[in-house]
């Protein structure tokens, strides 16, 4: 009783969201708030390095479907006329159909059933990786192509890095650099690569622990595609979990400095990119200060 905070961090977070997001989202906020306080919707990212056919059958028997291919089919069905077709073909999700070895299975809308842990195949590789389904969208938007040099600037714990490898394009002529400032989180990234990727392909991934803000001093103007998935307030975690909550009063200064950190990381990502390359910036926050304002 003497050591516990008088006001839990989760309550502080929700109070902050109610006051700021209600202004930003207006009448949408009540339904968004409900979604924020529900359990996250997991997806099963198919591991193409494992026995894919067996795993696919297993997931489909659970009534799960690949939401990536479903979205692509809907986009193609909705094409009407040359203008609509041209608009669809220039969208990141449509262009991702060129190389969507990426498959992520989810249960039907409204069903937040969790998948059981994946089992290793005869080579010891796990068949799928469980992640928040929305976390796959930045990887699809990056639209990796053959022979691209790709940088995941804030890579740990490794879900998006693994998704990038599922395209097959980073390991067949291209190269993937995965960086994270946290040494402990980088260890988690190494574990994921070990559990999901054969040794010969792991060697095509360079894992580093530099401060991402200084990346241009390491390899500036080098990469075709850069993913900048920055540290943020992680809204769902902040509203649901006391552990490691950034709304704890001891972390007030750190939270206030987040937009500046995000800006510095995005600038470093831009400077790491070749002229004509692509940068995708992403957060798991609804905050305009951490999203639109940083990009602007």
KEGUVO-254541 format. One record per residue (C-alpha): chain; residue number from 1; z, x, y negated. Coordinates in Angstrom, 1 decimal, decimal comma. Each point is the difference from the previous one (the first is absolute). Layout:
BEGIN
chain; n; zz; xx; yy
A; NUM; Z; X; Y
...
***
This chain:
BEGIN
chain; n; zz; xx; yy
A; 1; 0,0; 0,0; 0,0
A; 2; 0,7; 2,9; -2,4
A; 3; -3,2; 1,9; 0,7
A; 4; -2,5; -2,9; 0,4
A; 5; -1,9; -0,9; -3,2
A; 6; 1,2; -3,1; -1,7
A; 7; -3,5; -1,3; -0,3
A; 8; -2,2; 0,9; 3,0
A; 9; -3,2; 1,9; -0,7
A; 10; -2,1; -2,8; 1,6
A; 11; 1,4; -2,5; -2,4
A; 12; -0,7; 2,3; -3,0
A; 13; -3,6; 0,4; 1,3
A; 14; -0,5; -3,8; 0,4
A; 15; 1,4; -0,6; -3,5
A; 16; -2,4; 2,5; -1,4
A; 17; -2,9; -1,5; 1,9
A; 18; 0,9; -3,5; -1,1
A; 19; 0,1; 1,0; -3,7
A; 20; -3,2; 2,1; 0,0
A; 21; -2,3; -1,4; 2,7
A; 22; 0,6; -3,6; -1,0
A; 23; -1,5; 0,9; -3,4
A; 24; -2,8; 2,0; 1,6
A; 25; -0,9; -2,5; 2,7
A; 26; 1,0; -3,3; -1,6
A; 27; -0,2; -3,0; 2,4
A; 28; -1,0; 2,3; 2,9
A; 29; 3,3; 1,8; 0,0
A; 30; 2,1; -2,5; 2,1
A; 31; -2,4; 0,2; 2,9
A; 32; -0,4; 3,8; -0,4
A; 33; 3,8; 0,2; -0,1
A; 34; 0,3; -1,8; 3,3
A; 35; -2,5; 2,3; 1,6
A; 36; 1,9; 3,0; -1,4
A; 37; 3,2; -1,2; 1,7
A; 38; -1,7; -0,7; 3,3
A; 39; -0,4; 2,6; 2,7
A; 40; -3,1; 2,1; -0,4
A; 41; -3,1; -0,8; 2,0
A; 42; -0,7; 2,8; 2,4
A; 43; -3,4; 1,1; 1,2
A; 44; -0,8; 2,0; 3,0
A; 45; -2,4; 2,8; -1,0
A; 46; -2,1; 0,8; 3,0
A; 47; 0,0; 3,6; 1,0
A; 48; -3,6; 1,0; 0,8
A; 49; 1,2; 3,2; 1,7
A; 50; 1,7; -2,0; 2,8
A; 51; -1,3; -2,3; 2,7
A; 52; -1,4; -2,5; -2,6
A; 53; -1,5; -2,7; 2,3
A; 54; 3,2; -0,5; 1,9
A; 55; 2,1; -0,2; -3,2
A; 56; -2,5; -2,4; -1,6
A; 57; 0,2; -2,4; 3,0
A; 58; 3,8; 0,2; -0,1
A; 59; 0,2; -0,9; -3,7
A; 60; -2,6; -2,8; 0,3
A; 61; 2,0; -1,6; 2,9
A; 62; 2,9; -0,2; -2,5
A; 63; -2,3; -2,2; -2,3
A; 64; -0,3; 2,8; -2,5
A; 65; -3,3; 0,6; -1,8
A; 66; -1,5; 2,9; -2,0
A; 67; 0,3; -1,0; -3,6
A; 68; -2,3; 2,7; -1,2
A; 69; -3,1; -1,2; 2,0
A; 70; 1,0; -3,6; -0,9
A; 71; -0,1; 0,8; -3,7
A; 72; -3,4; 1,7; 0,3
A; 73; -1,4; -3,0; 1,9
A; 74; 1,2; -2,4; -2,7
A; 75; -1,5; 2,2; -2,7
A; 76; -3,4; 0,0; 1,8
A; 77; 0,1; -3,8; 0,6
A; 78; 0,7; -0,7; -3,6
A; 79; -3,0; 1,9; -1,3
A; 80; -2,3; -2,4; -2,0
A; 81; -3,1; 1,3; -1,6
A; 82; -1,0; 3,6; -1,0
A; 83; 2,7; 0,2; -2,7
A; 84; 2,8; -0,9; 2,3
A; 85; -1,3; 2,4; 2,7
A; 86; -0,3; 2,9; -2,5
A; 87; 3,6; -0,7; -1,2
A; 88; 1,3; -0,1; 3,5
A; 89; -1,7; 3,2; 1,0
A; 90; 1,5; 1,9; -2,9
A; 91; 3,6; -1,1; 0,8
A; 92; 2,2; 2,5; 1,7
A; 93; 0,9; -2,3; 2,9
A; 94; -3,7; -0,7; 0,7
A; 95; -1,0; 3,6; -0,2
A; 96; 2,9; 0,7; 2,4
A; 97; -2,1; -1,7; 2,7
A; 98; -2,1; 3,2; 0,2
A; 99; 2,9; 1,7; 1,7
A; 100; 2,6; -2,5; 1,0
A; 101; 1,3; 1,5; 3,1
A; 102; 3,2; -1,1; -1,7
A; 103; 1,4; -3,0; 1,8
A; 104; 3,3; -1,6; -0,8
A; 105; 1,3; -2,9; 2,0
A; 106; 2,2; -2,7; -1,6
A; 107; 1,4; -3,3; 1,2
A; 108; -1,3; -3,2; -1,6
A; 109; 0,9; -0,8; -3,6
A; 110; 3,7; -1,1; -0,3
A; 111; 0,9; 1,7; 3,2
A; 112; 2,2; 3,1; -0,6
A; 113; 0,6; 0,7; 3,7
A; 114; 0,5; 3,8; 0,5
A; 115; -2,1; 1,9; 2,5
A; 116; 1,9; 1,8; 2,7
A; 117; 0,0; 3,8; -0,2
A; 118; -3,2; 1,6; 1,2
A; 119; 0,0; 1,8; 3,4
A; 120; -1,5; 3,4; 0,6
A; 121; -3,2; 0,3; 2,0
A; 122; -0,8; 2,6; 2,7
A; 123; -0,4; 2,7; -2,7
A; 124; 3,3; -1,0; -1,6
A; 125; -1,6; -1,5; -3,1
A; 126; 1,3; -3,3; -1,3
A; 127; -2,5; -2,9; -0,2
A; 128; 0,9; -1,4; -3,4
A; 129; 2,0; 0,7; -3,1
A; 130; 2,1; -2,7; -1,6
A; 131; -0,3; -0,2; -3,7
A; 132; 0,1; -2,6; -2,8
A; 133; -3,5; -1,5; 0,2
A; 134; -0,6; 0,2; -3,7
A; 135; 0,5; 3,8; 0,1
A; 136; -3,4; 0,3; 1,6
A; 137; -1,8; -1,3; -3,1
A; 138; 0,1; 3,2; -2,0
A; 139; -1,5; 1,9; 2,9
A; 140; -2,9; -2,6; 0,3
A; 141; -0,5; 0,3; -3,8
A; 142; -0,3; 3,8; 0,2
A; 143; -3,2; -0,6; 2,1
A; 144; -0,1; 3,4; 1,8
A; 145; -3,5; 1,2; 0,9
A; 146; -1,3; 2,7; 2,4
A; 147; 0,9; 3,6; -1,0
A; 148; 2,4; -1,2; -2,8
A; 149; 2,8; 2,4; -0,9
A; 150; 3,0; -2,4; -0,4
A; 151; 3,5; 0,5; -1,5
A; 152; 3,0; -2,2; 0,6
A; 153; 2,1; 1,2; -2,8
A; 154; 3,3; -1,8; 0,8
A; 155; -0,6; -0,3; 3,8
A; 156; 3,4; -0,4; 1,7
A; 157; 1,1; -1,8; 2,1
A; 158; -3,6; 0,0; 1,2
A; 159; -1,3; -3,5; 0,5
A; 160; -2,9; 0,3; -2,4
A; 161; -0,8; 3,6; 1,2
A; 162; -0,3; -1,4; 3,6
A; 163; -2,2; -2,8; -1,3
A; 164; -2,3; 2,5; -1,7
A; 165; -0,3; 1,9; 3,3
A; 166; -1,0; -3,3; 1,8
A; 167; -3,3; 0,0; -1,9
A; 168; -1,0; 3,1; 2,0
A; 169; -1,7; 1,3; -3,1
A; 170; 2,8; 2,4; -1,0
A; 171; -0,2; 1,8; 3,3
A; 172; -3,8; 0,2; 0,5
A; 173; -1,2; 2,3; -2,7
A; 174; 2,5; -1,0; -2,7
A; 175; 3,6; 1,1; -0,6
A; 176; 3,2; -1,7; -0,8
A; 177; 2,8; 1,5; -2,0
A; 178; 3,4; -1,9; 0,2
A; 179; 2,6; 1,0; -2,5
A; 180; 3,5; -1,2; -0,8
A; 181; 2,7; 1,7; -2,1
A; 182; 2,8; -1,0; 2,5
A; 183; 0,4; 2,4; 2,8
A; 184; 1,9; -2,5; 2,1
A; 185; -2,6; -2,7; -0,4
A; 186; -2,7; 2,6; 0,8
A; 187; 1,7; 0,6; 3,3
A; 188; -0,4; -3,7; 0,7
A; 189; -3,7; 0,3; -0,8
A; 190; -0,3; 2,9; 2,6
A; 191; 1,7; -2,3; 2,6
A; 192; -2,4; -2,8; -0,6
A; 193; -3,0; 2,4; 0,3
A; 194; 1,5; 1,3; 3,3
A; 195; 0,5; -3,5; 1,4
A; 196; -3,4; -1,4; -1,0
A; 197; -2,5; 2,8; -0,4
A; 198; -1,3; 2,5; 2,7
A; 199; 0,7; 3,7; -0,8
A; 200; -3,6; 0,9; -0,7
A; 201; -0,2; -2,6; -2,7
A; 202; 3,5; 0,8; -1,4
A; 203; -1,4; 3,4; -0,9
A; 204; -2,5; -1,6; -2,4
A; 205; 2,9; -1,3; -2,1
A; 206; 1,9; 2,3; -2,4
A; 207; 3,5; -1,2; -0,7
A; 208; 1,8; 1,5; -3,1
A; 209; 3,2; -0,6; -2,0
A; 210; -1,1; 0,8; -3,5
A; 211; 1,1; -2,0; -3,1
A; 212; -3,0; -2,2; -0,4
A; 213; 0,1; 0,3; -3,7
A; 214; -1,0; 3,6; 0,3
A; 215; -2,9; -0,5; 2,4
A; 216; -2,7; 1,0; -2,4
A; 217; 1,6; 3,5; 0,0
A; 218; -0,5; 0,1; 3,8
A; 219; -3,4; -1,5; 0,5
A; 220; -1,5; -1,6; -3,1
A; 221; -3,4; -1,8; 0,0
A; 222; -0,3; 0,3; 3,7
A; 223; 0,1; -3,4; 1,7
A; 224; -2,5; -2,9; 0,2
A; 225; 2,7; -2,6; 0,6
A; 226; 3,6; 0,0; -1,1
A; 227; 2,7; -2,5; 0,8
A; 228; 2,9; -0,1; -2,4
A; 229; 2,6; -2,3; 1,6
A; 230; 2,9; 0,7; -2,3
A; 231; 3,7; -0,4; 0,3
A; 232; 1,0; -3,3; -1,6
A; 233; 2,8; -2,6; -0,1
A; 234; -1,1; -1,2; 3,5
A; 235; 0,7; -3,6; -1,0
A; 236; 0,6; -1,6; 3,4
A; 237; 2,4; 2,8; 1,1
A; 238; 1,8; -0,1; -3,4
A; 239; 0,5; -3,8; 0,4
A; 240; 1,1; 0,1; 3,6
A; 241; 1,7; 3,3; 0,9
A; 242; 3,0; 1,8; -1,5
A; 243; -0,8; 3,3; 1,7
A; 244; -1,8; 2,5; -2,2
A; 245; -0,6; -2,7; -2,7
A; 246; -1,5; 1,3; -3,2
A; 247; 1,9; -2,8; -2,0
A; 248; 3,3; 1,7; 0,8
A; 249; 1,7; 0,8; -3,3
A; 250; 0,0; 3,7; 0,9
A; 251; -3,8; -0,1; 0,2
A; 252; -0,6; -1,7; -3,4
A; 253; -1,5; 3,1; -1,6
A; 254; -2,2; 0,6; 2,9
A; 255; -1,3; -3,6; -0,1
A; 256; -0,7; 0,2; -3,7
A; 257; -2,0; 3,2; 0,5
A; 258; -2,2; -1,5; 2,7
A; 259; -3,0; -1,0; -2,2
A; 260; -0,1; 3,6; -1,4
A; 261; 0,1; 1,5; 3,5
A; 262; -2,7; -2,4; 1,1
A; 263; -2,2; 0,9; -3,0
A; 264; 0,4; 3,7; 0,8
A; 265; -0,9; -0,5; 3,6
A; 266; -3,0; -2,1; -0,9
A; 267; -1,2; 2,7; -2,5
A; 268; 0,5; 2,7; 2,7
A; 269; -2,0; -2,2; 2,4
A; 270; -2,9; -0,3; -2,5
A; 271; 0,0; 3,8; -0,7
A; 272; -0,1; 0,6; 3,8
A; 273; -3,2; -2,0; 0,3
A; 274; -3,5; 1,3; -0,2
A; 275; -2,2; -1,5; -2,8
A; 276; -1,4; -3,3; 1,3
A; 277; 2,8; -0,3; 2,6
A; 278; 2,3; -3,0; 0,4
A; 279; 3,8; -0,4; -0,6
A; 280; 2,0; -3,0; 1,3
A; 281; 3,4; -0,6; -1,6
A; 282; 2,4; -2,3; 1,8
A; 283; 3,6; -1,1; 0,0
A; 284; 2,2; -2,5; 1,9
A; 285; 1,3; -1,5; -3,2
A; 286; -1,0; -3,0; -2,1
A; 287; 1,0; 1,7; -3,3
A; 288; -2,8; 0,3; -2,6
A; 289; 1,8; 3,0; -1,4
A; 290; -0,6; 1,8; 3,3
A; 291; -3,5; -1,4; 0,6
A; 292; -2,2; -1,1; -2,9
A; 293; 1,8; 2,0; -2,6
A; 294; -0,2; 3,3; 2,0
A; 295; -3,7; -0,5; 0,6
A; 296; -0,7; -0,9; -3,6
***
